[in-house]
Amino acid sequence: MVAQFFTITLFLFSFFSAPLRANSFTAKLPNKETSLVTESAIVSLYSGLQTNQYELPKLASFTQALKGFYKLKERGIIKKDILTLIDFSLSSNVKRLWVIDLASKTILFQSLVAHGRNTGEEFANSFSNAAQSFKSSLGFYATGEVYNGKHGLSLRLDGLEKGINDNARNRGVVMHAADYVSNSFVKNNKRLGRSQGCPAVPVALSKEIISTIKDKSCLFIYHHKLVSSLSS
């Protein structure tokens, strides 16, 4: 009986005094902890962006955009380390488009950008995936090829979210230049001009922006009304 008690005591002492294996402990971390690490990494990247004297986007929009970017990059749907973020929660009178080089952690452009005429006046509040709606569509896109159309150099967009923006190419939703996307238009009309659903940009910046983001980079149009499955 004494020998049996001594054996059990020795076993328990050995078990509790043995060092924890780091890999085993990490594997059992709860999902909440893993999520917190991801959020922390995003905040770190956000805080370390080289702004080039541009304003930072809101952290909430950047967080959703970056999560989706990583998923799309992993799947091979996008090829470039360029992220274009449009925040349609903001007034159309402010620069609410950012082009970010994630490789160098640098903001390359910040620009005005139009929403669709039936999406709202100064603020965007109604969205659609339907043809002839003249509304903007939210969510993640892969940029496509460049072509010359009625607005000059233009960039085709492929919506990646079923029922939300996957009709973009068929609708002719593209990025193009527009003279109604300017500070002078805002000054004269109290709001930015509106498109037929395209994310139109200023004439002076259109060629540079389009050339930078074309051919399979990630574009995300954010609004607090949408929580994309790609960024959850």
For each residue, the residues with C-beta under 8 A, 3 or more apart:
1: 4 5
2: 5 6
3: 6 7
4: 1 7 8
5: 1 2 8 9
6: 2 3 9 10
7: 3 4 10 11
8: 4 5 11 12
9: 5 6 12 13
10: 6 7 13 14
11: 7 8 14 15
12: 8 9 15 16
13: 9 10 16 17
14: 10 11 17 18
15: 11 12 18
16: 12 13
17: 13 14
18: 14 15
19:
20: 24 25
21: 24 25
22: 25 26
23: 26 27
24: 20 21 27 28
25: 20 21 22 28 29
26: 22 23 29
27: 23 24
28: 24 25
29: 25 26 33 34
30: 33 34
31: 34 35
32: 35 36
33: 29 30 36 37
34: 29 30 31 37 38
35: 31 32 38 39
36: 32 33 39 40
37: 33 34 40 41
38: 34 35 41 42 67
39: 35 36 42 43 63
40: 36 37 43 44
41: 37 38 44 45
42: 38 39 45 46 62 63 66 67
43: 39 40 46 47 59
44: 40 41 47 48
45: 41 42 48 49 66 102 105
46: 42 43 49 56 59 62 63
47: 43 44
48: 44 45 105
49: 45 46 56 100 105 106 107
50: 104 105 106 107
51: 54 55 56 107
52: 106 107 108
53:
54: 51 95 98 107 109 110
55: 51 95 110
56: 46 49 51 59 62 107
57: 61 62 65 85 87 98
58: 61 62 87 89 90
59: 43 46 56 62 63
60: 63 64 224
61: 57 58 64 65 85 87 89 222
62: 42 46 56 57 58 59 65 66 85
63: 39 42 46 59 60 66 67 231
64: 60 61 67 68 220 222 227 228 231
65: 57 61 62 68 69 83 85 218 220 222 231
66: 42 45 62 63 69 70 83 102
67: 38 42 63 64 70 71 230 231 232
68: 64 65 71 72 140 218 220 228 230 231
69: 65 66 72 73 78 83 102 218 220
70: 66 67 73 74
71: 67 68 74 75 230 231
72: 68 69 75 77 78 140 142 160 218 230
73: 69 70 76 77 78 81 218
74: 70 71
75: 71 72
76: 73 79
77: 72 73 142 160 216
78: 69 72 73 142 216 217 218
79: 76 215 216 217
80: 213 215 216 217 218
81: 73 101 102 103
82: 99 100 101 102 108 212 213 217 218
83: 65 66 69 99 100 102 217 218 220
84: 97 98 99 100 143 213 217 218 219 220
85: 57 61 62 65 97 98 100 220 222
86: 96 97 98 113 199 219 220 221 222
87: 57 58 61 90 96 97 222 223
88: 96 115 119 124 136 138 221 222 223
89: 58 61 124 222 223 224
90: 58 87 94 96
91: 94 96 122 123
92: 96 112 113 114 115 122 123 124 186 191 192 194
93: 122 186 190 191 192
94: 90 91 112
95: 54 55 110 111 112
96: 86 87 88 90 91 92 112 113
97: 84 85 86 87 109 110 111 112 113 199 201
98: 54 57 84 85 86 107 109 110
99: 82 83 84 107 108 109 110 111 209 212 213
100: 49 82 83 84 85 106 107 108
101: 81 82 104 105 106 107 108
102: 45 66 69 81 82 83 105
103: 81
104: 50 101
105: 45 48 49 50 101 102
106: 49 50 52 100 101
107: 49 50 51 52 54 56 98 99 100 101 110
108: 52 82 99 100 101 212
109: 54 97 98 99 205 208 209 212
110: 54 55 95 97 98 99 107
111: 95 97 99 201 202 205 209
112: 92 94 95 96 97 181 182 183 186 192 201 202
113: 86 92 96 97 181 199 200 201
114: 92 178 180 181 192 193 194 195 198 199 200 201
115: 88 92 119 120 124 136 194 195 199
116: 119 124 133 134 135 136 194 195 196 197 198
117: 134 194 195 196
118: 126 128 133 134 135
119: 88 115 116 124 125 126 127 134 135 136 194 197
120: 115 123 124 125 126
121: 191
122: 91 92 93 190 191 192
123: 91 92 120
124: 88 89 92 115 116 119 120 127 136 223
125: 119 120 225
126: 118 119 120 135
127: 119 124 135 136 137 138 223 225 226
128: 118 133 135 136 137 197
129: 133 137 159 163 164 165 166 167 168 171
130: 133 135 167 171
131: 167 170 171
132:
133: 116 118 128 129 130 197
134: 116 117 118 119 196 197
135: 116 118 119 126 127 128 130 197
136: 88 115 116 119 124 127 128 197 199 221
137: 127 128 129 159 164 165 167 168 173 197 221
138: 88 127 164 165 221 222 223 225 226 228
139: 159 160 161 164 165 220 221 226 228 230
140: 68 72 159 160 161 165 218 219 220 228 230 231
141: 157 158 159 160 165 168 218 219 220 221
142: 72 77 78 157 158 160 216 217 218 219
143: 84 155 156 157 158 175 213 214 215 216 217 218 219
144: 155 156 157 158 169 214 215 216
145: 155 156 214 215
146: 153 154 155 156 210 211 214
147: 153 154 156
148: 152 153 154
149: 152 154 174 176
150:
151: 154 176 177 178 200
152: 148 149 176 177 206
153: 146 147 148 176 177 206 207 210
154: 146 147 148 149 151 174 175 176 210
155: 143 144 145 146 174 175 176 210 213 214
156: 143 144 145 146 147 169 174
157: 141 142 143 144 168 169 173 174 175 199 219
158: 141 142 143 144 168 169
159: 129 137 139 140 141 164 165 166 167 168 169 173
160: 72 77 139 140 141 142 165 166 230
161: 139 140 164 165 166 228 229 230
162: 166
163: 129 166
164: 129 137 138 139 159 161 226 228
165: 129 137 138 139 140 141 159 160 161 168 173 221
166: 129 159 160 161 162 163
167: 129 130 131 137 159 170 171
168: 129 137 141 157 158 159 165 171 173
169: 144 156 157 158 159 172 173
170: 131 167
171: 129 130 131 167 168 197
172: 169 198
173: 137 157 159 165 168 169 197 198 199
174: 149 154 155 156 157 198
175: 143 154 155 157 198 199 200 201 206 209 210 213 219
176: 149 151 152 153 154 155 198 200 201 206
177: 151 152 153 181 200 201 202 203 206 207
178: 114 151 181 193 195 200 201 202 203
179: 182 185 193 203
180: 114 185 192 193 194 200
181: 112 113 114 177 178 185 192 193 200 201 202 203
182: 112 179 185 186 193 202 203
183: 112 186 187
184: 187 188
185: 179 180 181 182 188 189 192 193
186: 92 93 112 182 183 189 190 191 192
187: 183 184
188: 184 185
189: 185 186 192 193
190: 93 122 186
191: 92 93 121 122 186
192: 92 93 112 114 122 180 181 185 186 189
193: 114 178 179 180 181 182 185 189 200
194: 92 114 115 116 117 119 180
195: 114 115 116 117 178 198 199 200
196: 116 117 134
197: 116 119 128 133 134 135 136 137 171 173
198: 114 116 172 173 174 175 176 195
199: 86 97 113 114 115 136 157 173 175 195 219 221
200: 113 114 151 175 176 177 178 180 181 193 195
201: 97 111 112 113 114 175 176 177 178 181 205 206 209
202: 111 112 177 178 181 182 205 206
203: 177 178 179 181 182 206
204:
205: 109 111 201 202 208 209
206: 152 153 175 176 177 201 202 203 209 210
207: 153 177 210 211
208: 109 205 211 212
209: 99 109 111 175 201 205 206 212 213
210: 146 153 154 155 175 206 207 213 214
211: 146 207 208 214
212: 82 99 108 109 208 209 217
213: 80 82 84 99 143 155 175 209 210 217 219
214: 143 144 145 146 155 210 211 217
215: 79 80 143 144 145
216: 77 78 79 80 142 143 144
217: 78 79 80 82 83 84 142 143 212 213 214
218: 65 68 69 72 73 78 80 82 83 84 140 141 142 143
219: 84 86 140 141 142 143 157 175 199 213
220: 64 65 68 69 83 84 85 86 139 140 141 228 231
221: 86 88 136 137 138 139 141 165 199
222: 61 64 65 85 86 87 88 89 138 226
223: 87 88 89 124 127 138 226
224: 60 89
225: 125 127 138
226: 127 138 139 164 222 223
227: 64 231 232
228: 64 68 138 139 140 161 164 220 231 232
229: 161 232
230: 67 68 71 72 139 140 160 161
231: 63 64 65 67 68 71 140 220 227 228
232: 67 227 228 229
